Amino acid sequence: MQYRTLGRTGVRVSSLALGAMNFGRIGRTTQDEATALVDAALEAGVNLVDTADMYGDGESEEMVGKAIAGRRDDIVLATKAGMPMGEELNHRGGSRRWLVAALDDSLRRLGVDHVDLYQLHRWDPDADDEETLSALTDLRRAGKIRYFGSSTFPAHRIVQAQWAAREHRLGRYVTEQPSYSVLQRGVEAHVLPVAEEYGLGVLVWSPLASGWLSGAVREGRPVATSRSAFMPDRFDMTLPHNRARLAAVEQLAVIAEEAGLTLIQLALGFVTAHPAVTAALIGPRTPEHLRAQLAAADTVLSADVLDAIDAVVAPGTDLAPHEKYDAPPSLLDPSLRRR
């Protein structure tokens, strides 16, 4: 396992981190299965575990809490808040009112008195940066969190938040968690350079592109990934962008085979090779998934292999740009771009 410093925090974390979104109802995993995944990941050298309050409406946090009981101090524990938790309009977002309550709920579910990294799950356009940063700064001063970060922020919002922290003399985001894979490289154009500029640690999610890069999606085979059951549009091969993804996967599989690697090793080795990236979040649902992903822990891709990948998917290119989660609200709501 490789270890890297998380931004400028001085905290050392493994280059592969365990994402717990599949713990519970989303991945249909039991507590025993989740604990076994945590056990195996820690034994392999993983030391960062990432979850969120909205994963299974808190179920993932509860399962993580039980799985790490008795070894909390050996783990860099991260969670997130900001996504809707139920129908109540104020049980979401980046307001002080919600973040304070949401953190207390997360600590209770996790069974701990603090988390190492607390992340705003999405940028909240209705909450002022000073409002959000002041709440997070106070939570850090109270000892309930050690650091705080952002997740899936567009580059201009990362810059704005850094400016607001300096302007108002508040704590700043020290990490960013973007979606990044061989098939979705748009963050290379803006987000990753900004993260490097500000010295942010970067924890990338979906490095296997929702299963596209797991080896389970290939030409001439029926798609039977867990994601295809509840995200069918992402695997509908009649759609042009999915055909483009499939064509890329077939070319990437050849590159991996010629390099003596699995497609998973190629995919994870690619994202962890970027100098801005601290760690890739893997989200196994079974021990077999975990073993296949941990096999990439020491993968270092040669310049020739990275050049070959660039020839398949150009740097800074998203093959499915409409699936991005960091689009400015005005691109999604016509009323916001018309007088």
matplotlib code that plots the C-alpha trace (Angstrom):
import matplotlib.pyplot as plt

x = [0.0, 1.2, 0.7, 0.4, 0.0, -3.6, -3.1, -1.3, -2.8, 0.2, -2.1, -0.9, -3.5, -3.5, -3.7, -6.8, -9.5, -12.6, -15.8, -18.9, -21.7, -22.5, -22.8, -26.5, -29.5, -27.7, -25.3, -27.5, -24.7, -25.3, -23.4, -21.2, -20.4, -19.6, -17.4, -15.5, -14.9, -13.5, -11.4, -9.8, -9.2, -7.5, -5.4, -4.3, -3.1, -6.1, -6.4, -9.1, -12.8, -15.3, -19.1, -22.0, -25.2, -27.4, -26.0, -29.0, -30.5, -27.7, -27.5, -23.9, -22.7, -24.2, -22.5, -19.2, -19.4, -19.9, -17.2, -14.5, -15.5, -12.3, -9.9, -11.2, -7.8, -6.1, -8.5, -8.9, -12.7, -14.5, -18.2, -20.3, -23.5, -25.6, -27.6, -31.4, -32.1, -35.9, -38.6, -38.0, -36.7, -34.2, -32.7, -30.2, -27.7, -24.9, -26.7, -25.3, -28.7, -28.4, -24.7, -24.6, -27.6, -26.4, -22.9, -24.5, -26.6, -23.6, -21.5, -24.3, -24.7, -20.9, -20.6, -17.6, -17.0, -15.4, -14.7, -11.3, -12.8, -16.2, -17.2, -20.0, -21.5, -22.4, -22.1, -25.3, -26.2, -28.6, -26.0, -23.4, -19.8, -19.3, -22.4, -21.1, -17.4, -18.1, -20.3, -17.6, -14.9, -16.9, -17.4, -13.6, -12.9, -15.4, -13.3, -16.1, -14.2, -10.5, -10.7, -13.4, -13.6, -15.8, -17.2, -18.0, -17.6, -17.1, -13.7, -15.0, -16.7, -13.5, -11.8, -14.6, -14.6, -10.8, -11.2, -14.1, -12.1, -9.3, -11.6, -13.5, -10.6, -12.3, -11.1, -10.8, -11.7, -8.6, -9.8, -12.0, -13.8, -14.6, -15.7, -12.8, -12.1, -10.6, -14.0, -14.8, -11.7, -13.3, -12.0, -8.5, -9.3, -10.3, -10.9, -7.6, -5.4, -7.3, -6.9, -3.1, -2.9, -4.5, -2.8, -6.0, -6.0, -8.1, -10.1, -11.7, -15.0, -16.3, -12.8, -14.3, -17.1, -20.0, -18.8, -17.9, -14.2, -14.7, -14.5, -18.1, -19.2, -17.9, -19.0, -21.4, -22.0, -25.2, -24.8, -25.4, -23.8, -25.5, -25.7, -27.4, -30.5, -31.3, -29.4, -30.5, -30.0, -26.3, -26.0, -28.5, -26.3, -28.7, -27.6, -24.7, -22.7, -22.9, -21.7, -18.8, -18.0, -18.2, -15.8, -13.4, -13.6, -12.8, -9.7, -8.7, -9.0, -6.5, -4.1, -4.5, -3.9, -0.7, 0.6, -0.2, -2.9, -6.5, -8.9, -9.4, -5.7, -5.4, -8.4, -7.2, -3.6, -4.6, -6.4, -3.8, -1.1, -2.3, -0.2, -3.2, -4.9, -4.3, -6.4, -9.0, -12.2, -13.1, -16.6, -16.6, -19.8, -18.3, -14.9, -14.2, -14.7, -12.4, -9.6, -9.7, -9.5, -6.8, -4.7, -4.2, -2.6, 0.9, 0.1, 2.3, 1.5, 4.4, 4.5, 3.7, 0.6, -0.6, 0.0, -2.0, -4.9, -4.7, -5.1, -8.4, -9.9, -8.4, -7.3, -10.0, -12.7, -16.0, -17.5, -20.9, -20.8, -24.5, -23.7, -21.5, -22.7, -20.9, -22.7, -23.7, -27.4, -28.0, -27.2, -29.9, -32.6, -33.5, -35.1, -31.7, -30.1, -32.9, -33.9]
y = [0.0, 3.5, 6.3, 10.0, 13.2, 14.5, 18.0, 20.2, 18.5, 16.3, 13.3, 10.2, 8.2, 5.1, 5.7, 3.4, 4.4, 2.4, 4.0, 2.7, 3.7, 0.0, -0.8, -1.6, -1.4, 0.2, -2.7, -5.2, -6.0, -7.2, -5.9, -9.0, -8.5, -4.9, -5.7, -8.3, -5.8, -3.3, -6.0, -7.0, -3.5, -2.5, -5.7, -4.7, -1.3, 0.9, 3.5, 5.9, 5.0, 7.4, 7.4, 9.9, 10.5, 10.0, 6.6, 4.4, 7.2, 6.7, 3.0, 3.1, 5.2, 2.9, -0.1, 1.7, 2.6, -1.0, -2.3, 0.1, -0.3, -0.7, 0.6, 4.1, 5.7, 3.7, 5.0, 8.3, 8.5, 10.7, 11.4, 13.9, 16.0, 18.3, 16.0, 15.6, 13.6, 13.1, 15.4, 18.3, 21.2, 22.3, 18.8, 19.4, 22.0, 24.0, 26.1, 26.3, 25.1, 21.9, 21.1, 21.3, 18.9, 16.7, 16.2, 15.3, 12.7, 11.3, 11.1, 9.2, 6.7, 6.2, 5.8, 8.3, 11.7, 13.2, 12.5, 13.3, 14.8, 16.3, 17.1, 19.2, 16.7, 19.2, 23.0, 24.6, 27.7, 28.9, 29.1, 31.9, 30.7, 32.6, 30.9, 27.4, 28.0, 29.7, 26.7, 24.2, 26.3, 26.3, 22.5, 22.1, 24.4, 22.3, 19.2, 17.4, 17.4, 17.7, 19.0, 19.8, 19.5, 19.8, 17.2, 17.6, 21.4, 23.1, 24.8, 28.4, 27.5, 26.0, 29.2, 31.3, 29.3, 29.7, 33.4, 33.6, 31.7, 34.2, 37.2, 36.3, 34.6, 31.3, 27.7, 26.5, 23.4, 21.2, 18.5, 18.1, 14.9, 14.9, 12.2, 11.1, 8.2, 7.3, 7.8, 11.1, 13.3, 16.7, 17.6, 17.6, 20.9, 22.9, 21.2, 19.3, 22.3, 24.4, 21.7, 21.7, 25.5, 25.6, 22.5, 20.5, 16.8, 15.0, 11.9, 10.8, 8.9, 6.5, 5.7, 2.6, 4.8, 3.1, -0.3, 0.5, -0.1, -3.2, -5.6, -6.5, -4.3, -5.6, -5.9, -8.8, -9.5, -8.8, -6.0, -7.4, -4.9, -3.8, -0.2, -1.2, -2.4, 1.1, 3.3, 1.6, 4.7, 4.6, 1.2, 1.5, 0.6, 2.2, 5.6, 7.2, 8.2, 4.7, 3.3, 5.7, 4.4, 0.8, 1.5, 3.1, 0.2, -2.3, -0.3, 0.1, -3.6, -4.2, -1.7, -3.4, -6.9, -5.8, -4.2, -7.4, -5.7, -6.2, -3.4, -2.5, -2.1, 0.1, 2.3, 2.7, 3.1, 5.9, 8.1, 7.6, 8.6, 12.1, 14.4, 16.2, 12.9, 11.7, 8.6, 6.8, 5.7, 2.1, 0.9, -2.9, -4.8, -8.2, -9.6, -10.6, -6.9, -5.8, -8.3, -7.2, -3.6, -4.0, -5.7, -2.1, -0.8, -1.0, -0.4, 2.2, 2.8, 3.5, 6.6, 4.5, 3.1, 6.6, 7.9, 5.0, 5.9, 9.5, 8.3, 6.6, 9.3, 12.7, 14.6, 16.8, 15.0, 13.6, 10.8, 11.4, 15.1, 15.2, 12.8, 15.4, 16.5, 19.8, 21.7, 25.3, 25.5, 27.9, 25.1, 22.9, 25.5, 27.7, 30.3, 31.1, 32.1, 34.3, 37.8]
z = [0.0, -0.8, 1.7, 1.0, 3.0, 2.9, 1.5, 4.0, 7.1, 7.9, 8.1, 6.2, 4.3, 2.1, -1.7, -1.7, 0.8, 1.7, 0.7, 2.6, 0.3, -0.3, 3.3, 4.1, 1.8, -1.2, -1.6, 0.2, 2.7, 6.2, 9.3, 9.3, 5.7, 6.2, 9.2, 7.1, 4.4, 7.0, 8.6, 5.2, 4.1, 7.3, 7.2, 3.7, 4.9, 4.2, 6.9, 5.6, 5.8, 4.1, 4.5, 4.6, 6.5, 3.4, 2.5, 3.4, 5.5, 8.1, 7.9, 6.4, 9.3, 11.8, 10.2, 9.9, 13.6, 14.6, 12.3, 13.7, 17.3, 19.5, 16.8, 16.2, 16.8, 14.1, 11.4, 9.6, 9.7, 7.2, 6.7, 4.8, 5.2, 3.1, 1.0, 1.9, 4.9, 4.6, 3.4, 5.8, 3.8, 6.4, 6.9, 4.1, 2.8, 4.3, 6.9, 10.5, 11.7, 9.7, 9.9, 13.7, 14.0, 11.2, 12.8, 16.1, 14.3, 12.5, 15.7, 17.4, 14.5, 14.3, 18.0, 18.2, 19.8, 16.7, 13.0, 11.4, 8.2, 7.8, 4.2, 2.7, 0.3, -2.3, -2.7, -1.4, -3.5, -0.9, 1.9, 2.0, 2.3, 5.5, 7.0, 6.2, 6.9, 10.3, 11.4, 10.3, 12.0, 15.3, 15.1, 14.6, 17.6, 19.6, 18.9, 17.1, 13.8, 13.1, 9.5, 7.0, 3.2, 0.2, -2.2, -5.9, -5.8, -9.2, -9.5, -9.1, -5.8, -4.5, -5.2, -3.8, -0.5, -0.1, -0.6, 1.9, 4.5, 4.2, 4.0, 7.1, 9.0, 9.1, 8.8, 5.2, 3.3, 3.3, 0.9, -2.2, -3.2, -6.9, -9.3, -11.5, -13.7, -17.1, -18.6, -16.8, -17.0, -16.9, -13.5, -15.0, -16.7, -13.7, -10.4, -10.0, -11.0, -8.4, -5.8, -6.4, -6.3, -2.8, -1.5, -1.0, -0.5, -3.2, -2.5, -5.8, -5.9, -8.7, -10.0, -11.7, -13.3, -11.6, -12.7, -16.3, -15.5, -13.3, -16.2, -15.9, -18.8, -22.1, -25.7, -26.3, -22.7, -20.7, -18.2, -14.7, -12.3, -9.2, -10.4, -13.7, -11.7, -10.3, -12.8, -16.1, -18.3, -17.5, -19.1, -22.0, -24.9, -27.4, -26.1, -28.0, -25.0, -23.6, -26.9, -26.7, -23.2, -24.3, -27.2, -24.8, -22.4, -25.1, -26.0, -22.4, -21.8, -24.6, -23.0, -19.6, -21.0, -22.9, -19.6, -17.7, -15.6, -14.9, -16.1, -12.4, -11.8, -14.9, -13.8, -10.2, -11.2, -13.6, -11.1, -8.4, -10.8, -11.1, -8.9, -7.5, -6.3, -2.7, -2.7, -4.7, -2.9, -3.6, -2.8, -2.7, -2.1, -1.7, -0.5, -4.2, -5.2, -2.4, -3.3, -7.0, -6.1, -3.4, -6.1, -7.5, -4.3, -5.6, -9.3, -11.0, -14.6, -17.0, -19.2, -22.3, -20.7, -19.6, -23.1, -24.5, -22.1, -23.3, -26.9, -25.9, -23.8, -24.2, -21.1, -19.6, -21.5, -20.0, -22.1, -20.3, -19.4, -18.5, -15.6, -13.8, -10.4, -10.2, -12.9, -11.9, -11.0, -14.0, -16.4, -14.9, -14.3, -17.3, -15.0, -13.5, -16.8, -18.1, -17.0]

ax = plt.figure().add_subplot(projection="3d")
ax.plot(x, y, z, "-o")
ax.set_aspect("equal")
plt.show()
